[in-house]
Structures are given as structure tokens and as C-alpha cells.
Amino acid sequence: MRFNELRWQDPATKTYLGSPSLVRLPGGALLATHDYFGPGCPRNHENEEHLTSVYRSEDDGRAWRNLTHIANAFWSTLFVHRGAVWLLGCSQQYGSVVIRRSDDGGRTWTHPKDAGSGLLFRGGYYHDAPNYHCGPMPILCKGGRLYRAVEDCDPCHWGRGFKSAVISAPEDADLLDAASWTMSNKLAFDPAWVPAAWGALVNPGWLEGNLVETPAGEIWNILRFHAEPLANKAAVVRVHDEGRRVTFDPAADFIDFPGGMTKFTIRRDPVTGLYLTLANPNDHPALGWDQRNRLVLSTSKDLRTWQERRTLITDDSGLDEKSSRRLIGFQYVDWQFDGADLLYLVRTAYDGAPNYHDSNRIAFHRHENFRNGLD
């Protein structure tokens, strides 16, 4: 398998690599981040995972060097806005919502010490509510505002505890000032919403939402739907009133989505108008609910009907399918349009990882001329 590796982590450390994010800077360099999780990873004074590393490439991703590390940054998204690069996410696993700015290409960053310097929404101690959660999800700019999906895990039980919310700010505001930001209501998932035809689900819930503008100009938050043993479903939470209110209609807002049981990222191609996602469809649910050993590009014209178009990565290790599903993962992909190409950064469990989830690599890939055959 060909890829350029940002980082390899020895699984013997019981530290694993997560939450990749990727952006091209105005000067042309690429900037990437990831964080660390697992029983051996760095932890802060609340005994929580919290460390992010920053990497830079000057040659279009062929070689990477580590620039710095950022404490109390987790599940974070890189984005460029008004000439600066920003990092927006949580202060730790189930922490506060924080934002940082770099004016020198990712080498140094502001510190969110208070509400005037990037501490946007304060979380509780350890697992006391609020327990903010997210992933490296897209920032949507629409109508002069920036939007970003978050969740509050309250009570702090992975899966059913997640409440979906949206934060937003005027695009010309001081983004380091908490007063610039608004949070919507927090919408809990109701298990009674699950259609009876789907049968009993284990720990149903939603998380890791994607904010996208529909062809009709609405804002949807399309969320990963945890619905074991059901696969390939997602949920649409609708955003109203400039991000102040979110709603869900169970009769209309569940959709078939290839790979909806695992984190995915949706963006709209400015050239073709197609919506794209890179995700992990489950092609044989009877073999197991969670499959991450195949990364697939899928497209949609309307955000409701999705079609698998091509496989970008598949396991070439020679493992049988059962072992491959257990040990191999190409997951949590962040990606960007780059002219005629797609650039994508993959949390990778491959060649020595203890299982598909506990990733030992962050890998950079390029898919050239991605629009060929998609029209």
C-alpha cells in the first residue's frame, strides 16, 4: 500500500493516533494535526486525553515534519479564515469548546485561557456536565456566519448520551471572543424515534455531525448514527435561525448513508455541485456491524440519496476477511479539494495495530483527477 506517513506509533506504548485534520495554507504549505488516545497516552490533571501534534509539509505532502505539540487540544478541526489558520475543538476528551489562532503557519498558537482568548464554552470537571465532544468536522460558512457541529455527552455515556448542537459566529467577529459565539439548543436522541422495522438496537445515538448547505439553501447537520447491529444509516438534524435552534423529524430525517456508522466528512464540490464523502461502508453486515477495512468515495446530488463510486483504500495484507475486519482500519478521514485532486488524511490501523480501532499510523494520500467518471 502506498502512502506518505506523518507518524507511526509503536502499539507497545498503548498510545494510539486519532482525529486527523488537514488544510492547505494560503502560502501553499500543507498543515496537519492529530491527537493521541489509549491507556498509555498523555493525560492532563483531570486524567483525560488532551494532546495534539502539528505537522507541516512544504512539498505537497511527500514529506512531513513535526512543528509543535498543543496541550489541551482534542478532537480539533483546522481551518483557514481571513489569512490565519485556526484550530477549533475540545480542550480534552469531554472538555470545553476552545479555539486557537496561528498567524505564522502553525508554528505558534494562541492559548484559550479565558473567555476573551478562545475559551468559548466551558465544560465540567472530568465527566461532570457539560461534556463537550466533536471530531475534526467541517466549518460551514454561509450568510456571513461560520457554523460548526458539537455534541454534549450528558449523561456521559458514549452513544446514547450525545446531544446534538451547533455553534456559530459572524465571520467578521473576533473568533477568540466567547461573546461572538452562539450555541443552539442541545437535542438528545430519543430511542423511541427508531423505526420498528429496524428491530432492537444496542445503544442508539448520534455524534460527529457534518454541517452542510443543501441545494435549497438550508443548513443540515448530518450525523453519524450509532445503531448496532444496523449499518449504513445517518441522521439529519435541521439548523434554524442562524444556528440558534435545531430540530429532528424521525419520519423524514433518517437516511441511507454508506458508512454512516463510522465518522465521515461531507463537502460539496464547487465545480460539479456534487456532495462527496469518504467513509467506511459495511458491504456485508452479516459478517459484523462495524467495518473499517475499506475506504470508499461516495457522492450525492441532494444529500439524501448516496451512491458508492469507487474504493480508495482496501486491505492488501493478505488477511482473511474476518481477520482483516478485526485488525485493519482506514477511518476518521479528513479531506480537502485541491484543484483536480483530493487530499486525504487517514487514521490508519495497519501492519501491527492491535485492532482496527487502535490506530498506529496517520497516513496522507492523494487521489488524482477525482472528478473523472463522477459526472
N, C-alpha and C positions, 0 to 999 in steps of 0.2 A: 504494500500500500504506500502510495507516495503522498507525503505531506511535509510541511515545514513545522517543526516543533518549537513552540515557545518555551515549554517547560515539561520536564519529566520528573515525577516524584516517586521515590522508592516506596513501594507499598509497605515495606517493613517499618516505616515510620508511623504507620497508621494515620497518616495525613493524606488527604485526597484533594483534588483540584476541581473547583466549581465555578459557576457563574461567569463564563467568558463574555466580554463585551469588546466591541471593535468599532473604530471610527477613523476616517481619513481627515487629517488636519488641513487647515487652509494652505499651509506651505507645501503640502504633498506627502509628508510622512504619515505612516500609519501608527495609531496608538491602540493598545490593547490592555485589558485588565482581566484578572480573575481573582477569586478568593480561595480560602482553604477550609476544609471541613473534616470531620472524623475525630475519633477519640484521642489521636496524638497531635492534633493541630494546635496552633497558638490560640490562647484564650485570654480574655480580659478579666477585670476584677469581679465581674458577675459570673465568671466561669462560662462565658459564651464565646463562640467562634466570631471573629471580628476583623481578620486581617485581609487586605487586598494588595496585590502586587501590580505594578505598572510596567509595561514594555513598549518599546518604540522600534520601528523599522524604517530605515531610510531607503530601502531598495525594493519596495512593493511586496514586502512580506517574505523575501527569500531568507533574510537573516534578522534576528531579533536580539535586542539587549535589554536587560532589566534596568529601568531607570530608578525606581524607588519602591518603597512599601508604604502603605497608608493604614495606620491603626484606626479601629472603629469605623470601618467602611466594609459593607457586606451587601451582597445581592444588588450590585450597583450597575447603573447604565451610564456609559459615556455618550455625550452628545456635544456638538459644536453649535454655539449660538453667539451671534454678534462678535465674532472674532476670537472668543475664548473657548476653551474646552471645559466641560462641566462633568461632574460625577454625582449622580443622584441615586440614592438608595437608602439603606438602613445603616444604623451605627453598629449593629451586631445582629446575630440571629435573634429575631423577635425584639428589635430595639426601637429607637427613634427614627423618624424620617429626616435625613440630613442631605445637604448639598454642598459641594465644594467647587471652586473655580481655579483653573490654572491659566496663567497668562504667558507661560513660557513653554508651551508644548508638552505639558505633563511632567515637567521636571520638579516643580514645586506646586503646592496646593494650599488653599486657604483651609482654616480649621474651624469647624462648626461648634464653637464653644458656647454660643448663646443664640437667642432669637434674632439678633442683628447680624450674625455671621454664618448662618447656614443651618442652625438647629430649627427645623421647620415645624415638626410635630413631635412632642416629647412622648416617648414610650415609658412604660412602667419598669420597675426593678425586676430583673430576670424574667419570669413568666407572669408577672402581675400585669393586668391590662392597663393601657393598650399594648398589644404585642404586634408591632408593625412588621409586615412581610411583603416581599415582592420578588422580582427576578430582574435580570437585565432586559427590561421590556422597552418597546419604542416610546419615544416622546412624540406626541402629535401636536403640530402647530396648525391651528385653524381659527380664523376670525380674530386674529390678534391675540390669541391666548395659547399657552403651552399646557398640554394635558399629559398626565401620567397615571397609570393604574397602580394601586396599592391594595393590600388587604390588612385587616386586623384580625389576628387569631385569638378570639375571645369567646369561650374559654380556650386556653392554649392546648388544643388537641388537633394534631395535624389531620387535615381532611375536613371533617365536619365543622371544625371551629372557625373556618375562614369566612370573614365578612368582606364583601367586595366594596371598594370605594374608589374615588377618583380625586386627585389633587390637581389644581390648575392655578395659573398666574398669568397676568398680562405679559405679553412677550417683551415689552419695553420696560418692565418693572425691574427693581433690584431683586434678583433671584435669591440673594443671600439673606434677604429680609423676610422673616416669617410672616410679617403683616401683608406681604404681597400675595400670599398663597391662600387658597380656599380648599376645604375638603368637603366632599359630598356627604350625604348620609351613608351609613355603613350597612350593607344589605347582606343579611345572613341567608345561607341556603337552607330551604325547608325540605326535609326528606319527603314530605307529602307531595312535592312537585314531581317526583319521579313517576313517569307513566307506568301504569300497572303492567303493561305488556313487557316491560324490561325485567320484571321479576325483582327479587330481593337483591339489593346492592349492599356491599360492605363499605361502610364509612363514606357515603357520598358527600361530595363537596366540590367547591371551585376555588381556583387560585391562578396566579400568574397571568393576569389579563393583558390583552393587546388592545390599545386604543386605535381605532381606525375610522376614517371618514367614509361613509357609504357613498355609492353613486348618486344618491338623492340628497347628500349633504348632511345627513345625520351623523352623530357620533355613537359608535358601538364599542363596547368593551367585550371582546371575545376571549373567554376564559377557558383554560384547561379544565376538563371535567373529570374528577376522580370518581370512578363509578365501577370499581371491581365487582364482578368479573366482566363488565361491559367495556368494550373498547371503541375507539374512533368516534367519540361524541365530544361536542363542545357546547358552551352556553353563551348566549348573547345577553349582556346587560346593557340597557339603553341609558345614554347620558343626556341629561336635560339641563336647561337653564345655566349655560356656561359652566357646567361641571358641578353645580350645586345639588343636583338630585339624580339618583339612579333608580331604575326600575327593571323588573323582570316579569315576563309573561310566560308561564310554563306551557301554555297551549301553543305558543308560536316560537319560542326562543331557545329551544334545543335544536342543534343542527348536527348532521353527519359531518365529521371532520377527520381526515386521515391523520392519525397520530394525536388525537385530542386528549388522550390520557397522559401525555407527557408534555413538558414545556415546549412551546413553539413560539415563533415570531412571525408576524404578518406585516408586510409592507406592500404599497401599491407602486407598480412600475410607472414612472412618469411618461414613458414612451408609448407603451401599449395600453395602459389603463388596467391591465390585469393585476389582481392581487396574488401575491406569491407567499408561500410558506415553506420552510424547511423543517420537516418533522419526522417522527418515527411511527409510521402506520403499522398496525398489527395485521399482518396478512393472513395469519392462521390463529384466530383467538382460541381455538380448541387446544392449541399447544401451550397456552398460558396467556394471562391477561396483559402483562407488561413486556413489550418487545422493543429493544432499542438498538439492535444489531444491524439496522438498515436505515439510512438517511435518504429521504425522498423529497424531491421538489414537486409541490402541488400548486395548482392555480385555480382561481375563481374569477368570474366576471362580476358577481353580485354579492360575495361574501357568504352566501347560503349554500350554493352548490359547488363542491370542490372535486377536482379531478387529479389523480396522481399522474404526473407527466414523465418523470424519469428518476431513476435511482442514482444518487450522487456517491454514496459510500455503502459498501456492503462488506461483510466479514470475509476475508480471504485467508484466514488462518488454517483452514482445513478441518476445523472442529465440526462435529455433527451438530444438527440444528438445536437439539436440546442443550448441549454444552455451550454453543455459541450464544443462545439467548441468556444463559446464566452468567457468562463471563465477558461479553462484548457489548459496549455501548458507544454510540455516536450521537450525542444528546446535548440538550440545552444550547442549541446553536444560536449564536448571534451572527447576523449577516448584513451586508450593505450592497447597494447597487454601486458599481464602479465602471461607468461607461458601458461597454458592451458585455462586461463580466459581472459575476457575483463573487464577492469576497466573503468567506465564512470561517468562523472560529468555533471549534468543536471541543466540548468537554468529552474526552475520549477514554474509555476503558478498553485496553487492548494490549496483548502480549505481556501478561504478568499481573494485571489487575486482579484483585481478589474476587470481584464480581462486576456485573455490568454497571452498577450504580457508583461504586467507589473508584472514581476515575484516576488514572495515573499519568495522564497526558492532557495538555492543551495543544491542539493542532490547528494550523492555519491552512486553508485550502482556497483555490481559485477555480471557478467554473467559467471557462471562456465562452463568449458568444452565446450566452444563455438563452437569448430570445429566438435563436434558430429552432424552428419546429414548434414554437409555442403559439403561433397565431392560427 
